[in-house]
Amino acid sequence: MFQCKDVAEEASNYIDGELPLGKRIGLLLHLVVCSCCRNYLQQLRSTISTIALLHPKEKDDTDTLALAKVLLKASKKQ
Ligand SMILES: [Zn+2]
């Protein structure tokens, strides 16, 4: 099971899409129960998208969309 420190360690791999499926699911499950890590990832993403604007690079948005849906569901439960 993912802990907050694991999320911190794997966050950039996750955002880069370099996390294996098993770990990605573990991370997502942690995000559903942990608002701290949701905020953390959100901040990281906005930082990265700011950087990406300066250094555009091709990216698959599928994961972003899936994560957004999970987070939306999770936030509605609270
Ligand atoms: Zn956490």
PDB file of the backbone (N, CA, C, O) and the ligand in Angstrom, with CONECT records:
HET     ZN  A 101       1
ATOM      1  N   MET A   1       0.847  -1.214   0.000  1.00  0.00           N
ATOM      2  CA  MET A   1       0.000   0.000   0.000  1.00  0.00           C
ATOM      3  C   MET A   1       0.873   1.250   0.000  1.00  0.00           C
ATOM      4  O   MET A   1       1.898   1.311   0.679  1.00  0.00           O
ATOM      5  N   PHE A   2       0.453   2.229  -0.762  1.00  0.00           N
ATOM      6  CA  PHE A   2       1.229   3.463  -0.857  1.00  0.00           C
ATOM      7  C   PHE A   2       1.112   4.316   0.407  1.00  0.00           C
ATOM      8  O   PHE A   2       0.024   4.486   0.957  1.00  0.00           O
ATOM      9  N   GLN A   3       2.236   4.844   0.852  1.00  0.00           N
ATOM     10  CA  GLN A   3       2.257   5.812   1.943  1.00  0.00           C
ATOM     11  C   GLN A   3       2.562   7.174   1.335  1.00  0.00           C
ATOM     12  O   GLN A   3       2.955   7.284   0.173  1.00  0.00           O
ATOM     13  N   CYS A   4       2.369   8.213   2.155  1.00  0.00           N
ATOM     14  CA  CYS A   4       2.613   9.567   1.664  1.00  0.00           C
ATOM     15  C   CYS A   4       4.040   9.724   1.133  1.00  0.00           C
ATOM     16  O   CYS A   4       4.268  10.385   0.120  1.00  0.00           O
ATOM     17  N   LYS A   5       4.994   9.107   1.830  1.00  0.00           N
ATOM     18  CA  LYS A   5       6.380   9.260   1.392  1.00  0.00           C
ATOM     19  C   LYS A   5       6.606   8.577   0.032  1.00  0.00           C
ATOM     20  O   LYS A   5       7.426   9.028  -0.767  1.00  0.00           O
ATOM     21  N   ASP A   6       5.868   7.483  -0.219  1.00  0.00           N
ATOM     22  CA  ASP A   6       5.985   6.810  -1.513  1.00  0.00           C
ATOM     23  C   ASP A   6       5.435   7.690  -2.631  1.00  0.00           C
ATOM     24  O   ASP A   6       5.986   7.749  -3.730  1.00  0.00           O
ATOM     25  N   VAL A   7       4.337   8.370  -2.323  1.00  0.00           N
ATOM     26  CA  VAL A   7       3.755   9.276  -3.314  1.00  0.00           C
ATOM     27  C   VAL A   7       4.759  10.367  -3.650  1.00  0.00           C
ATOM     28  O   VAL A   7       4.965  10.705  -4.816  1.00  0.00           O
ATOM     29  N   ALA A   8       5.384  10.918  -2.601  1.00  0.00           N
ATOM     30  CA  ALA A   8       6.369  11.963  -2.833  1.00  0.00           C
ATOM     31  C   ALA A   8       7.514  11.455  -3.704  1.00  0.00           C
ATOM     32  O   ALA A   8       8.030  12.170  -4.563  1.00  0.00           O
ATOM     33  N   GLU A   9       7.900  10.192  -3.458  1.00  0.00           N
ATOM     34  CA  GLU A   9       9.008   9.617  -4.225  1.00  0.00           C
ATOM     35  C   GLU A   9       8.638   9.346  -5.673  1.00  0.00           C
ATOM     36  O   GLU A   9       9.447   9.542  -6.580  1.00  0.00           O
ATOM     37  N   GLU A  10       7.394   8.887  -5.883  1.00  0.00           N
ATOM     38  CA  GLU A  10       7.006   8.429  -7.215  1.00  0.00           C
ATOM     39  C   GLU A  10       6.248   9.478  -8.024  1.00  0.00           C
ATOM     40  O   GLU A  10       5.938   9.262  -9.195  1.00  0.00           O
ATOM     41  N   ALA A  11       5.951  10.618  -7.392  1.00  0.00           N
ATOM     42  CA  ALA A  11       5.083  11.608  -8.038  1.00  0.00           C
ATOM     43  C   ALA A  11       5.578  12.018  -9.425  1.00  0.00           C
ATOM     44  O   ALA A  11       4.799  12.071 -10.376  1.00  0.00           O
ATOM     45  N   SER A  12       6.861  12.303  -9.532  1.00  0.00           N
ATOM     46  CA  SER A  12       7.336  12.796 -10.830  1.00  0.00           C
ATOM     47  C   SER A  12       7.309  11.687 -11.878  1.00  0.00           C
ATOM     48  O   SER A  12       7.020  11.943 -13.047  1.00  0.00           O
ATOM     49  N   ASN A  13       7.611  10.443 -11.458  1.00  0.00           N
ATOM     50  CA  ASN A  13       7.491   9.312 -12.384  1.00  0.00           C
ATOM     51  C   ASN A  13       6.049   9.145 -12.826  1.00  0.00           C
ATOM     52  O   ASN A  13       5.769   8.880 -13.996  1.00  0.00           O
ATOM     53  N   TYR A  14       5.131   9.304 -11.867  1.00  0.00           N
ATOM     54  CA  TYR A  14       3.718   9.155 -12.182  1.00  0.00           C
ATOM     55  C   TYR A  14       3.287  10.194 -13.211  1.00  0.00           C
ATOM     56  O   TYR A  14       2.633   9.875 -14.204  1.00  0.00           O
ATOM     57  N   ILE A  15       3.664  11.430 -12.956  1.00  0.00           N
ATOM     58  CA  ILE A  15       3.259  12.509 -13.847  1.00  0.00           C
ATOM     59  C   ILE A  15       3.897  12.341 -15.226  1.00  0.00           C
ATOM     60  O   ILE A  15       3.304  12.696 -16.245  1.00  0.00           O
ATOM     61  N   ASP A  16       5.105  11.798 -15.240  1.00  0.00           N
ATOM     62  CA  ASP A  16       5.777  11.564 -16.521  1.00  0.00           C
ATOM     63  C   ASP A  16       5.230  10.337 -17.242  1.00  0.00           C
ATOM     64  O   ASP A  16       5.600  10.071 -18.385  1.00  0.00           O
ATOM     65  N   GLY A  17       4.348   9.589 -16.577  1.00  0.00           N
ATOM     66  CA  GLY A  17       3.790   8.387 -17.175  1.00  0.00           C
ATOM     67  C   GLY A  17       4.768   7.231 -17.186  1.00  0.00           C
ATOM     68  O   GLY A  17       4.646   6.311 -17.995  1.00  0.00           O
ATOM     69  N   GLU A  18       5.749   7.280 -16.279  1.00  0.00           N
ATOM     70  CA  GLU A  18       6.779   6.240 -16.254  1.00  0.00           C
ATOM     71  C   GLU A  18       6.561   5.219 -15.148  1.00  0.00           C
ATOM     72  O   GLU A  18       7.410   4.362 -14.902  1.00  0.00           O
ATOM     73  N   LEU A  19       5.410   5.320 -14.482  1.00  0.00           N
ATOM     74  CA  LEU A  19       5.119   4.405 -13.389  1.00  0.00           C
ATOM     75  C   LEU A  19       4.432   3.161 -13.930  1.00  0.00           C
ATOM     76  O   LEU A  19       3.483   3.273 -14.706  1.00  0.00           O
ATOM     77  N   PRO A  20       4.900   1.960 -13.530  1.00  0.00           N
ATOM     78  CA  PRO A  20       4.218   0.734 -13.971  1.00  0.00           C
ATOM     79  C   PRO A  20       2.778   0.726 -13.472  1.00  0.00           C
ATOM     80  O   PRO A  20       2.454   1.362 -12.469  1.00  0.00           O
ATOM     81  N   LEU A  21       1.925   0.003 -14.178  1.00  0.00           N
ATOM     82  CA  LEU A  21       0.488   0.025 -13.889  1.00  0.00           C
ATOM     83  C   LEU A  21       0.175  -0.276 -12.423  1.00  0.00           C
ATOM     84  O   LEU A  21      -0.650   0.403 -11.810  1.00  0.00           O
ATOM     85  N   GLY A  22       0.834  -1.296 -11.860  1.00  0.00           N
ATOM     86  CA  GLY A  22       0.569  -1.684 -10.478  1.00  0.00           C
ATOM     87  C   GLY A  22       0.794  -0.534  -9.512  1.00  0.00           C
ATOM     88  O   GLY A  22      -0.031  -0.271  -8.637  1.00  0.00           O
ATOM     89  N   LYS A  23       1.923   0.149  -9.680  1.00  0.00           N
ATOM     90  CA  LYS A  23       2.245   1.269  -8.800  1.00  0.00           C
ATOM     91  C   LYS A  23       1.291   2.427  -9.022  1.00  0.00           C
ATOM     92  O   LYS A  23       0.910   3.131  -8.086  1.00  0.00           O
ATOM     93  N   ARG A  24       0.913   2.612 -10.288  1.00  0.00           N
ATOM     94  CA  ARG A  24       0.023   3.726 -10.633  1.00  0.00           C
ATOM     95  C   ARG A  24      -1.319   3.543  -9.915  1.00  0.00           C
ATOM     96  O   ARG A  24      -1.888   4.495  -9.382  1.00  0.00           O
ATOM     97  N   ILE A  25      -1.804   2.312  -9.914  1.00  0.00           N
ATOM     98  CA  ILE A  25      -3.077   2.038  -9.241  1.00  0.00           C
ATOM     99  C   ILE A  25      -2.926   2.258  -7.737  1.00  0.00           C
ATOM    100  O   ILE A  25      -3.801   2.849  -7.103  1.00  0.00           O
ATOM    101  N   GLY A  26      -1.817   1.784  -7.169  1.00  0.00           N
ATOM    102  CA  GLY A  26      -1.576   1.986  -5.748  1.00  0.00           C
ATOM    103  C   GLY A  26      -1.559   3.458  -5.401  1.00  0.00           C
ATOM    104  O   GLY A  26      -2.120   3.877  -4.388  1.00  0.00           O
ATOM    105  N   LEU A  27      -0.912   4.237  -6.247  1.00  0.00           N
ATOM    106  CA  LEU A  27      -0.829   5.678  -6.016  1.00  0.00           C
ATOM    107  C   LEU A  27      -2.216   6.321  -6.103  1.00  0.00           C
ATOM    108  O   LEU A  27      -2.580   7.155  -5.273  1.00  0.00           O
ATOM    109  N   LEU A  28      -2.981   5.920  -7.118  1.00  0.00           N
ATOM    110  CA  LEU A  28      -4.329   6.475  -7.280  1.00  0.00           C
ATOM    111  C   LEU A  28      -5.213   6.144  -6.078  1.00  0.00           C
ATOM    112  O   LEU A  28      -5.986   6.977  -5.606  1.00  0.00           O
ATOM    113  N   LEU A  29      -5.078   4.895  -5.590  1.00  0.00           N
ATOM    114  CA  LEU A  29      -5.875   4.491  -4.430  1.00  0.00           C
ATOM    115  C   LEU A  29      -5.506   5.323  -3.210  1.00  0.00           C
ATOM    116  O   LEU A  29      -6.366   5.686  -2.408  1.00  0.00           O
ATOM    117  N   HIS A  30      -4.231   5.616  -3.080  1.00  0.00           N
ATOM    118  CA  HIS A  30      -3.811   6.463  -1.964  1.00  0.00           C
ATOM    119  C   HIS A  30      -4.395   7.870  -2.113  1.00  0.00           C
ATOM    120  O   HIS A  30      -4.830   8.480  -1.136  1.00  0.00           O
ATOM    121  N   LEU A  31      -4.398   8.362  -3.327  1.00  0.00           N
ATOM    122  CA  LEU A  31      -4.922   9.710  -3.562  1.00  0.00           C
ATOM    123  C   LEU A  31      -6.391   9.824  -3.175  1.00  0.00           C
ATOM    124  O   LEU A  31      -6.846  10.871  -2.713  1.00  0.00           O
ATOM    125  N   VAL A  32      -7.128   8.728  -3.370  1.00  0.00           N
ATOM    126  CA  VAL A  32      -8.557   8.754  -3.049  1.00  0.00           C
ATOM    127  C   VAL A  32      -8.762   8.991  -1.554  1.00  0.00           C
ATOM    128  O   VAL A  32      -9.712   9.664  -1.153  1.00  0.00           O
ATOM    129  N   VAL A  33      -7.866   8.435  -0.729  1.00  0.00           N
ATOM    130  CA  VAL A  33      -8.055   8.562   0.721  1.00  0.00           C
ATOM    131  C   VAL A  33      -7.219   9.666   1.354  1.00  0.00           C
ATOM    132  O   VAL A  33      -7.414   9.988   2.526  1.00  0.00           O
ATOM    133  N   CYS A  34      -6.292  10.250   0.602  1.00  0.00           N
ATOM    134  CA  CYS A  34      -5.356  11.201   1.202  1.00  0.00           C
ATOM    135  C   CYS A  34      -5.410  12.556   0.497  1.00  0.00           C
ATOM    136  O   CYS A  34      -4.902  12.711  -0.614  1.00  0.00           O
ATOM    137  N   SER A  35      -6.035  13.533   1.156  1.00  0.00           N
ATOM    138  CA  SER A  35      -6.170  14.846   0.525  1.00  0.00           C
ATOM    139  C   SER A  35      -4.831  15.583   0.481  1.00  0.00           C
ATOM    140  O   SER A  35      -4.606  16.417  -0.396  1.00  0.00           O
ATOM    141  N   CYS A  36      -3.946  15.274   1.428  1.00  0.00           N
ATOM    142  CA  CYS A  36      -2.619  15.910   1.420  1.00  0.00           C
ATOM    143  C   CYS A  36      -1.900  15.604   0.118  1.00  0.00           C
ATOM    144  O   CYS A  36      -1.348  16.497  -0.524  1.00  0.00           O
ATOM    145  N   CYS A  37      -1.913  14.331  -0.268  1.00  0.00           N
ATOM    146  CA  CYS A  37      -1.203  13.936  -1.475  1.00  0.00           C
ATOM    147  C   CYS A  37      -1.921  14.440  -2.728  1.00  0.00           C
ATOM    148  O   CYS A  37      -1.286  14.732  -3.742  1.00  0.00           O
ATOM    149  N   ARG A  38      -3.250  14.539  -2.648  1.00  0.00           N
ATOM    150  CA  ARG A  38      -3.970  15.123  -3.787  1.00  0.00           C
ATOM    151  C   ARG A  38      -3.510  16.556  -4.008  1.00  0.00           C
ATOM    152  O   ARG A  38      -3.213  16.962  -5.132  1.00  0.00           O
ATOM    153  N   ASN A  39      -3.456  17.313  -2.919  1.00  0.00           N
ATOM    154  CA  ASN A  39      -2.994  18.698  -3.035  1.00  0.00           C
ATOM    155  C   ASN A  39      -1.559  18.756  -3.529  1.00  0.00           C
ATOM    156  O   ASN A  39      -1.197  19.585  -4.364  1.00  0.00           O
ATOM    157  N   TYR A  40      -0.751  17.847  -2.987  1.00  0.00           N
ATOM    158  CA  TYR A  40       0.654  17.804  -3.366  1.00  0.00           C
ATOM    159  C   TYR A  40       0.801  17.574  -4.871  1.00  0.00           C
ATOM    160  O   TYR A  40       1.538  18.287  -5.552  1.00  0.00           O
ATOM    161  N   LEU A  41       0.083  16.562  -5.377  1.00  0.00           N
ATOM    162  CA  LEU A  41       0.170  16.238  -6.803  1.00  0.00           C
ATOM    163  C   LEU A  41      -0.379  17.367  -7.670  1.00  0.00           C
ATOM    164  O   LEU A  41       0.137  17.655  -8.750  1.00  0.00           O
ATOM    165  N   GLN A  42      -1.441  17.998  -7.167  1.00  0.00           N
ATOM    166  CA  GLN A  42      -2.036  19.095  -7.910  1.00  0.00           C
ATOM    167  C   GLN A  42      -1.030  20.244  -8.071  1.00  0.00           C
ATOM    168  O   GLN A  42      -0.869  20.821  -9.147  1.00  0.00           O
ATOM    169  N   GLN A  43      -0.370  20.541  -6.964  1.00  0.00           N
ATOM    170  CA  GLN A  43       0.633  21.615  -7.004  1.00  0.00           C
ATOM    171  C   GLN A  43       1.775  21.253  -7.931  1.00  0.00           C
ATOM    172  O   GLN A  43       2.281  22.075  -8.694  1.00  0.00           O
ATOM    173  N   LEU A  44       2.166  19.974  -7.836  1.00  0.00           N
ATOM    174  CA  LEU A  44       3.259  19.508  -8.674  1.00  0.00           C
ATOM    175  C   LEU A  44       2.889  19.617 -10.152  1.00  0.00           C
ATOM    176  O   LEU A  44       3.688  20.042 -10.986  1.00  0.00           O
ATOM    177  N   ARG A  45       1.653  19.219 -10.445  1.00  0.00           N
ATOM    178  CA  ARG A  45       1.182  19.292 -11.826  1.00  0.00           C
ATOM    179  C   ARG A  45       1.147  20.717 -12.341  1.00  0.00           C
ATOM    180  O   ARG A  45       1.564  20.986 -13.467  1.00  0.00           O
ATOM    181  N   SER A  46       0.651  21.632 -11.518  1.00  0.00           N
ATOM    182  CA  SER A  46       0.548  23.005 -12.010  1.00  0.00           C
ATOM    183  C   SER A  46       1.946  23.587 -12.192  1.00  0.00           C
ATOM    184  O   SER A  46       2.187  24.379 -13.104  1.00  0.00           O
ATOM    185  N   THR A  47       2.863  23.185 -11.313  1.00  0.00           N
ATOM    186  CA  THR A  47       4.255  23.605 -11.491  1.00  0.00           C
ATOM    187  C   THR A  47       4.799  23.064 -12.803  1.00  0.00           C
ATOM    188  O   THR A  47       5.433  23.776 -13.582  1.00  0.00           O
ATOM    189  N   ILE A  48       4.526  21.762 -13.027  1.00  0.00           N
ATOM    190  CA  ILE A  48       5.047  21.122 -14.225  1.00  0.00           C
ATOM    191  C   ILE A  48       4.411  21.699 -15.489  1.00  0.00           C
ATOM    192  O   ILE A  48       5.090  21.884 -16.499  1.00  0.00           O
ATOM    193  N   SER A  49       3.096  21.986 -15.430  1.00  0.00           N
ATOM    194  CA  SER A  49       2.472  22.531 -16.639  1.00  0.00           C
ATOM    195  C   SER A  49       2.995  23.931 -16.932  1.00  0.00           C
ATOM    196  O   SER A  49       3.069  24.346 -18.088  1.00  0.00           O
ATOM    197  N   THR A  50       3.356  24.651 -15.879  1.00  0.00           N
ATOM    198  CA  THR A  50       3.989  25.955 -16.100  1.00  0.00           C
ATOM    199  C   THR A  50       5.316  25.766 -16.817  1.00  0.00           C
ATOM    200  O   THR A  50       5.650  26.495 -17.750  1.00  0.00           O
ATOM    201  N   ILE A  51       6.065  24.767 -16.357  1.00  0.00           N
ATOM    202  CA  ILE A  51       7.348  24.471 -17.000  1.00  0.00           C
ATOM    203  C   ILE A  51       7.127  23.985 -18.429  1.00  0.00           C
ATOM    204  O   ILE A  51       7.870  24.336 -19.346  1.00  0.00           O
ATOM    205  N   ALA A  52       6.065  23.152 -18.598  1.00  0.00           N
ATOM    206  CA  ALA A  52       5.779  22.597 -19.917  1.00  0.00           C
ATOM    207  C   ALA A  52       5.417  23.692 -20.920  1.00  0.00           C
ATOM    208  O   ALA A  52       5.683  23.567 -22.116  1.00  0.00           O
ATOM    209  N   LEU A  53       4.811  24.762 -20.417  1.00  0.00           N
ATOM    210  CA  LEU A  53       4.491  25.880 -21.301  1.00  0.00           C
ATOM    211  C   LEU A  53       5.772  26.508 -21.850  1.00  0.00           C
ATOM    212  O   LEU A  53       5.842  26.958 -22.994  1.00  0.00           O
ATOM    213  N   LEU A  54       6.766  26.516 -20.988  1.00  0.00           N
ATOM    214  CA  LEU A  54       8.042  27.085 -21.417  1.00  0.00           C
ATOM    215  C   LEU A  54       8.832  26.103 -22.273  1.00  0.00           C
ATOM    216  O   LEU A  54       9.584  26.493 -23.166  1.00  0.00           O
ATOM    217  N   HIS A  55       8.641  24.806 -21.973  1.00  0.00           N
ATOM    218  CA  HIS A  55       9.326  23.762 -22.726  1.00  0.00           C
ATOM    219  C   HIS A  55       8.320  22.726 -23.203  1.00  0.00           C
ATOM    220  O   HIS A  55       8.226  21.648 -22.616  1.00  0.00           O
ATOM    221  N   PRO A  56       7.567  23.029 -24.253  1.00  0.00           N
ATOM    222  CA  PRO A  56       6.516  22.115 -24.707  1.00  0.00           C
ATOM    223  C   PRO A  56       7.086  20.745 -25.069  1.00  0.00           C
ATOM    224  O   PRO A  56       8.146  20.627 -25.685  1.00  0.00           O
ATOM    225  N   LYS A  57       6.342  19.716 -24.664  1.00  0.00           N
ATOM    226  CA  LYS A  57       6.763  18.366 -25.019  1.00  0.00           C
ATOM    227  C   LYS A  57       5.530  17.518 -25.223  1.00  0.00           C
ATOM    228  O   LYS A  57       4.516  17.711 -24.552  1.00  0.00           O
ATOM    229  N   GLU A  58       5.613  16.585 -26.142  1.00  0.00           N
ATOM    230  CA  GLU A  58       4.451  15.781 -26.478  1.00  0.00           C
ATOM    231  C   GLU A  58       4.039  14.920 -25.289  1.00  0.00           C
ATOM    232  O   GLU A  58       4.881  14.320 -24.620  1.00  0.00           O
ATOM    233  N   LYS A  59       2.741  14.868 -25.037  1.00  0.00           N
ATOM    234  CA  LYS A  59       2.278  14.150 -23.855  1.00  0.00           C
ATOM    235  C   LYS A  59       0.935  13.506 -24.086  1.00  0.00           C
ATOM    236  O   LYS A  59       0.097  14.032 -24.818  1.00  0.00           O
ATOM    237  N   ASP A  60       0.733  12.360 -23.453  1.00  0.00           N
ATOM    238  CA  ASP A  60      -0.546  11.678 -23.504  1.00  0.00           C
ATOM    239  C   ASP A  60      -1.400  12.163 -22.334  1.00  0.00           C
ATOM    240  O   ASP A  60      -0.983  12.059 -21.181  1.00  0.00           O
ATOM    241  N   ASP A  61      -2.580  12.687 -22.617  1.00  0.00           N
ATOM    242  CA  ASP A  61      -3.406  13.278 -21.571  1.00  0.00           C
ATOM    243  C   ASP A  61      -4.350  12.277 -20.903  1.00  0.00           C
ATOM    244  O   ASP A  61      -5.100  12.639 -19.996  1.00  0.00           O
ATOM    245  N   THR A  62      -4.315  11.037 -21.344  1.00  0.00           N
ATOM    246  CA  THR A  62      -5.276  10.052 -20.834  1.00  0.00           C
ATOM    247  C   THR A  62      -5.225   9.941 -19.314  1.00  0.00           C
ATOM    248  O   THR A  62      -6.261   9.967 -18.649  1.00  0.00           O
ATOM    249  N   ASP A  63      -4.022   9.818 -18.768  1.00  0.00           N
ATOM    250  CA  ASP A  63      -3.882   9.652 -17.325  1.00  0.00           C
ATOM    251  C   ASP A  63      -4.382  10.866 -16.566  1.00  0.00           C
ATOM    252  O   ASP A  63      -4.995  10.743 -15.506  1.00  0.00           O
ATOM    253  N   THR A  64      -4.115  12.029 -17.114  1.00  0.00           N
ATOM    254  CA  THR A  64      -4.548  13.260 -16.474  1.00  0.00           C
ATOM    255  C   THR A  64      -6.066  13.260 -16.338  1.00  0.00           C
ATOM    256  O   THR A  64      -6.614  13.625 -15.298  1.00  0.00           O
ATOM    257  N   LEU A  65      -6.722  12.849 -17.394  1.00  0.00           N
ATOM    258  CA  LEU A  65      -8.171  12.819 -17.408  1.00  0.00           C
ATOM    259  C   LEU A  65      -8.701  11.805 -16.405  1.00  0.00           C
ATOM    260  O   LEU A  65      -9.633  12.093 -15.654  1.00  0.00           O
ATOM    261  N   ALA A  66      -8.102  10.618 -16.394  1.00  0.00           N
ATOM    262  CA  ALA A  66      -8.526   9.579 -15.461  1.00  0.00           C
ATOM    263  C   ALA A  66      -8.337  10.051 -14.027  1.00  0.00           C
ATOM    264  O   ALA A  66      -9.208   9.844 -13.182  1.00  0.00           O
ATOM    265  N   LEU A  67      -7.227  10.670 -13.759  1.00  0.00           N
ATOM    266  CA  LEU A  67      -6.948  11.163 -12.411  1.00  0.00           C
ATOM    267  C   LEU A  67      -7.955  12.238 -12.026  1.00  0.00           C
ATOM    268  O   LEU A  67      -8.452  12.267 -10.900  1.00  0.00           O
ATOM    269  N   ALA A  68      -8.245  13.109 -12.966  1.00  0.00           N
ATOM    270  CA  ALA A  68      -9.194  14.186 -12.696  1.00  0.00           C
ATOM    271  C   ALA A  68     -10.547  13.609 -12.289  1.00  0.00           C
ATOM    272  O   ALA A  68     -11.196  14.117 -11.374  1.00  0.00           O
ATOM    273  N   LYS A  69     -10.967  12.551 -12.970  1.00  0.00           N
ATOM    274  CA  LYS A  69     -12.243  11.928 -12.640  1.00  0.00           C
ATOM    275  C   LYS A  69     -12.210  11.320 -11.245  1.00  0.00           C
ATOM    276  O   LYS A  69     -13.152  11.477 -10.469  1.00  0.00           O
ATOM    277  N   VAL A  70     -11.122  10.624 -10.932  1.00  0.00           N
ATOM    278  CA  VAL A  70     -10.988  10.012  -9.606  1.00  0.00           C
ATOM    279  C   VAL A  70     -11.029  11.089  -8.524  1.00  0.00           C
ATOM    280  O   VAL A  70     -11.702  10.940  -7.504  1.00  0.00           O
ATOM    281  N   LEU A  71     -10.304  12.165  -8.765  1.00  0.00           N
ATOM    282  CA  LEU A  71     -10.225  13.227  -7.761  1.00  0.00           C
ATOM    283  C   LEU A  71     -11.579  13.904  -7.591  1.00  0.00           C
ATOM    284  O   LEU A  71     -11.965  14.280  -6.484  1.00  0.00           O
ATOM    285  N   LEU A  72     -12.284  14.053  -8.690  1.00  0.00           N
ATOM    286  CA  LEU A  72     -13.596  14.680  -8.637  1.00  0.00           C
ATOM    287  C   LEU A  72     -14.538  13.844  -7.783  1.00  0.00           C
ATOM    288  O   LEU A  72     -15.252  14.365  -6.926  1.00  0.00           O
ATOM    289  N   LYS A  73     -14.528  12.532  -8.034  1.00  0.00           N
ATOM    290  CA  LYS A  73     -15.361  11.632  -7.255  1.00  0.00           C
ATOM    291  C   LYS A  73     -14.983  11.706  -5.784  1.00  0.00           C
ATOM    292  O   LYS A  73     -15.849  11.808  -4.915  1.00  0.00           O
ATOM    293  N   ALA A  74     -13.684  11.655  -5.510  1.00  0.00           N
ATOM    294  CA  ALA A  74     -13.209  11.652  -4.127  1.00  0.00           C
ATOM    295  C   ALA A  74     -13.609  12.953  -3.419  1.00  0.00           C
ATOM    296  O   ALA A  74     -13.994  12.934  -2.250  1.00  0.00           O
ATOM    297  N   SER A  75     -13.518  14.062  -4.122  1.00  0.00           N
ATOM    298  CA  SER A  75     -13.809  15.327  -3.472  1.00  0.00           C
ATOM    299  C   SER A  75     -15.306  15.484  -3.201  1.00  0.00           C
ATOM    300  O   SER A  75     -15.704  16.199  -2.281  1.00  0.00           O
ATOM    301  N   LYS A  76     -16.123  14.818  -4.001  1.00  0.00           N
ATOM    302  CA  LYS A  76     -17.561  14.893  -3.773  1.00  0.00           C
ATOM    303  C   LYS A  76     -17.990  14.103  -2.542  1.00  0.00           C
ATOM    304  O   LYS A  76     -19.029  14.379  -1.943  1.00  0.00           O
ATOM    305  N   LYS A  77     -17.166  13.110  -2.171  1.00  0.00           N
ATOM    306  CA  LYS A  77     -17.497  12.260  -1.038  1.00  0.00           C
ATOM    307  C   LYS A  77     -17.263  12.990   0.285  1.00  0.00           C
ATOM    308  O   LYS A  77     -17.842  12.612   1.303  1.00  0.00           O
ATOM    309  N   GLN A  78     -16.444  14.005   0.287  1.00  0.00           N
ATOM    310  CA  GLN A  78     -16.059  14.633   1.543  1.00  0.00           C
ATOM    311  C   GLN A  78     -17.094  15.646   2.045  1.00  0.00           C
ATOM    312  O   GLN A  78     -16.901  16.256   3.097  1.00  0.00           O
TER     313      GLN A  78
HETATM  314 ZN    ZN A 101      -0.724  10.761   1.360  1.00  0.00          ZN2+
END
